């Protein structure tokens, strides 16, 4: 039975808090590990160089473009992509090792389980959060709307689901969540504007209200305790903020 080698690819920027855990989870399953770093100012590079990884520095081009550039640095056709704040659990490692001797699909989806301020979140629409993270790079690439990138496969590609979880260490504190909302909503509003998306004042409030109701009640965020409420509340606020920024951008450019 043919053996299929796998390239693991990770993009980084100031990830000294997370990158070692990510790399250590990839070592048992990857035939090479490629880290593409956006000129980190912390200890990310030194940590990576402790391990057998190929460390490449490349200026940041946006999430989708950066990940596609990193994809092309992989030596093997099958690529396993993780973010620096993610890691494979043991069950998923076992599944991937099995696949290397019996690769039957063009791409594989994995569940992602998120840790929020020390608690694993199983509701709020955050789980199972299925994502394609192992695929044949000749049949798929990164797409989506920055910063919400996703793998897009060619029509007719065979996609299967794997057991186990990607462990996502998203936020160590509520302050981390606030900082990411500030960062991501600006990027997303710009991407939405460039894509020709529209909004208005009524839509802003309706979208935010629906987001909270959906995540906290309809997606059972209430079962995640106080963290479920905080996540639902801040996610609704982020929805309002991205549409508010988009609305302001549309108005500003109409005046020109």
DAQUI-V524387 format. One record per residue. N is the residue number from 0. RES is the residue in three letters. PHI is phi in radians with two decimals (999 if undefined). PSI is psi in radians with two decimals (* if undefined). Layout:
n/res/phi/psi
N/RES/PHI/PSI
N/RES/PHI/PSI
//
This chain:
n/res/phi/psi
0/UNK/999/2.31
1/UNK/-1.16/2.50
2/UNK/-1.67/2.29
3/UNK/-1.91/1.93
4/UNK/-1.27/2.65
5/UNK/-2.20/2.33
6/UNK/-1.72/2.20
7/UNK/-1.64/2.34
8/UNK/-2.23/2.28
9/UNK/-2.36/2.34
10/UNK/-1.78/2.55
11/UNK/-2.43/2.71
12/UNK/-2.76/1.98
13/UNK/0.90/1.02
14/UNK/-2.00/0.57
15/UNK/-1.06/-0.42
16/UNK/-1.32/-0.42
17/UNK/-2.10/-0.51
18/UNK/-1.11/-0.59
19/UNK/-1.12/-0.76
20/UNK/-1.05/-0.73
21/UNK/-1.07/-0.89
22/UNK/-1.07/-0.78
23/UNK/-1.08/-0.54
24/UNK/-1.31/-0.40
25/UNK/-1.54/-0.45
26/UNK/-0.94/-0.72
27/UNK/-1.23/-0.31
28/UNK/-2.04/-0.34
29/UNK/-1.70/2.44
30/UNK/-1.48/-0.35
31/UNK/-2.65/2.63
32/UNK/-2.14/2.12
33/UNK/-1.93/2.14
34/UNK/-1.94/2.09
35/UNK/-1.84/1.98
36/UNK/-1.90/2.38
37/UNK/-1.58/0.89
38/UNK/1.06/0.98
39/UNK/-1.01/2.58
40/UNK/-1.82/0.00
41/UNK/-1.85/-2.62
42/UNK/-1.65/0.27
43/UNK/-0.97/-0.83
44/UNK/-1.08/-0.81
45/UNK/-1.08/-0.67
46/UNK/-1.14/-0.79
47/UNK/-1.06/-0.70
48/UNK/-1.28/-0.10
49/UNK/-1.30/-0.29
50/UNK/-2.04/2.94
51/UNK/-1.42/1.25
52/UNK/-2.09/2.73
53/UNK/-1.68/1.93
54/UNK/-1.76/2.09
55/UNK/-2.15/2.29
56/UNK/-1.72/2.27
57/UNK/-2.62/2.20
58/UNK/-0.99/2.51
59/UNK/-1.17/2.32
60/UNK/-2.03/0.16
61/UNK/1.80/2.65
62/UNK/-1.05/-0.83
63/UNK/-1.15/-0.86
64/UNK/-1.12/-0.71
65/UNK/-1.12/-0.74
66/UNK/-1.22/-0.61
67/UNK/-1.20/-0.64
68/UNK/-1.13/-0.76
69/UNK/-1.09/-0.66
70/UNK/-1.00/-0.68
71/UNK/-1.28/-0.21
72/UNK/-1.46/-0.21
73/UNK/-1.24/2.39
74/UNK/-1.38/-0.49
75/UNK/-1.82/2.76
76/UNK/-1.20/-0.70
77/UNK/-1.55/2.22
78/UNK/-2.10/2.34
79/UNK/-1.92/2.04
80/UNK/-1.95/2.24
81/UNK/-2.21/2.66
82/UNK/-1.42/2.79
83/UNK/-1.10/-0.47
84/UNK/-1.61/0.35
85/UNK/-2.08/2.80
86/UNK/-2.67/2.68
87/UNK/-1.48/2.37
88/UNK/-1.43/3.02
89/UNK/-1.13/-0.66
90/UNK/-1.13/-0.70
91/UNK/-1.22/-0.65
92/UNK/-1.02/-0.79
93/UNK/-1.08/-0.74
94/UNK/-1.05/-0.77
95/UNK/-1.19/-0.69
96/UNK/-1.07/-0.69
97/UNK/-1.10/-0.73
98/UNK/-1.08/-0.60
99/UNK/-1.05/-0.35
100/UNK/-1.85/0.06
101/UNK/-2.79/1.05
102/UNK/-1.32/1.95
103/UNK/-1.96/-0.13
104/UNK/-2.24/2.88
105/UNK/-1.43/-0.42
106/UNK/-2.69/2.71
107/UNK/-2.30/2.30
108/UNK/-1.57/2.65
109/UNK/-2.37/2.55
110/UNK/-1.32/2.55
111/UNK/-2.11/2.17
112/UNK/-1.91/2.13
113/UNK/-1.76/2.37
114/UNK/-1.73/2.11
115/UNK/-2.06/1.91
116/UNK/0.92/0.67
117/UNK/1.65/-0.07
118/UNK/-2.04/2.34
119/UNK/-1.36/2.28
120/UNK/-1.82/2.06
121/UNK/-1.86/0.02
122/UNK/-2.33/-2.60
123/UNK/1.08/0.21
124/UNK/1.38/0.15
125/UNK/-1.60/-0.20
126/UNK/-2.48/2.37
127/UNK/-1.47/-0.14
128/UNK/0.83/0.98
129/UNK/-1.17/2.35
130/UNK/-2.45/2.47
131/UNK/-1.32/2.12
132/UNK/-2.31/-0.08
133/UNK/-2.28/2.11
134/UNK/-2.79/2.87
135/UNK/-1.39/2.00
136/UNK/-1.14/-0.25
137/UNK/-1.40/-0.18
138/UNK/-2.10/0.03
139/UNK/-2.81/2.74
140/UNK/-2.63/3.05
141/UNK/-1.35/2.42
142/UNK/-2.50/-2.72
143/UNK/1.70/-3.00
144/UNK/-1.97/2.03
145/UNK/-0.89/2.39
146/UNK/-1.60/0.17
147/UNK/-1.60/1.34
148/UNK/-1.36/2.74
149/UNK/-2.69/2.73
150/UNK/-1.46/2.24
151/UNK/-2.00/2.09
152/UNK/-1.67/2.71
153/UNK/-1.12/2.62
154/UNK/-1.02/2.37
155/UNK/1.59/-0.04
156/UNK/-1.17/2.49
157/UNK/-1.52/2.15
158/UNK/-2.17/2.27
159/UNK/-2.17/2.84
160/UNK/-1.79/2.42
161/UNK/-1.83/2.69
162/UNK/-1.41/2.80
163/UNK/1.66/-3.13
164/UNK/-2.34/2.53
165/UNK/-1.41/2.17
166/UNK/-1.57/2.06
167/UNK/-1.90/1.94
168/UNK/-1.64/1.43
169/UNK/-1.35/-0.97
170/UNK/-2.33/2.20
171/UNK/-1.51/-0.32
172/UNK/-2.66/2.85
173/UNK/-1.12/-0.55
174/UNK/-1.08/-0.66
175/UNK/-1.02/-0.73
176/UNK/-1.12/-0.79
177/UNK/-1.04/-0.75
178/UNK/-1.11/-0.71
179/UNK/-1.21/-0.63
180/UNK/-1.04/-0.80
181/UNK/-1.01/-0.78
182/UNK/-1.22/-0.88
183/UNK/-1.27/-0.63
184/UNK/-1.13/-0.59
185/UNK/-1.15/-0.78
186/UNK/-1.13/-0.77
187/UNK/-1.18/-0.70
188/UNK/-1.06/-0.72
189/UNK/-1.13/-0.76
190/UNK/-1.10/-0.71
191/UNK/-1.13/-0.71
192/UNK/-1.10/-0.79
193/UNK/-1.12/-0.48
194/UNK/-1.49/-0.02
195/UNK/1.45/0.33
196/UNK/-1.23/2.64
197/UNK/-2.13/2.79
198/UNK/-2.78/3.01
199/UNK/-2.61/3.08
200/UNK/-1.09/-0.73
201/UNK/-1.11/-0.75
202/UNK/-1.07/-0.66
203/UNK/-0.95/-0.89
204/UNK/-1.24/-0.71
205/UNK/-1.12/-0.74
206/UNK/-1.12/-0.74
207/UNK/-1.16/-0.76
208/UNK/-1.10/-0.75
209/UNK/-1.12/-0.68
210/UNK/-1.04/-0.78
211/UNK/-1.14/-0.85
212/UNK/-1.05/-0.74
213/UNK/-1.11/-0.87
214/UNK/-1.26/-0.71
215/UNK/-1.44/-0.66
216/UNK/-1.81/-1.00
217/UNK/-1.24/-0.51
218/UNK/-1.82/0.29
219/UNK/1.08/0.52
220/UNK/-1.02/-0.42
221/UNK/-1.02/-0.46
222/UNK/-1.35/-0.18
223/UNK/-1.63/0.29
224/UNK/1.18/-2.63
225/UNK/-1.11/-0.56
226/UNK/-1.11/-0.63
227/UNK/-1.11/-0.69
228/UNK/-1.19/-0.78
229/UNK/-1.07/-0.80
230/UNK/-1.05/-0.83
231/UNK/-1.12/-0.72
232/UNK/-1.16/-0.83
233/UNK/-1.22/-0.59
234/UNK/-1.15/-0.67
235/UNK/-1.13/-0.72
236/UNK/-1.09/-0.67
237/UNK/-1.15/-0.67
238/UNK/-1.07/-0.79
239/UNK/-1.08/-0.76
240/UNK/-1.14/-0.72
241/UNK/-1.15/-0.68
242/UNK/-1.28/-0.57
243/UNK/-1.13/-0.76
244/UNK/-1.13/-0.69
245/UNK/-1.11/-0.78
246/UNK/-1.04/-0.78
247/UNK/-1.13/-0.66
248/UNK/-1.17/-0.71
249/UNK/-1.12/-0.81
250/UNK/-1.08/-0.75
251/UNK/-1.08/-0.74
252/UNK/-1.36/-0.35
253/UNK/-1.22/-0.53
254/UNK/-1.32/-0.29
255/UNK/-1.32/*
//
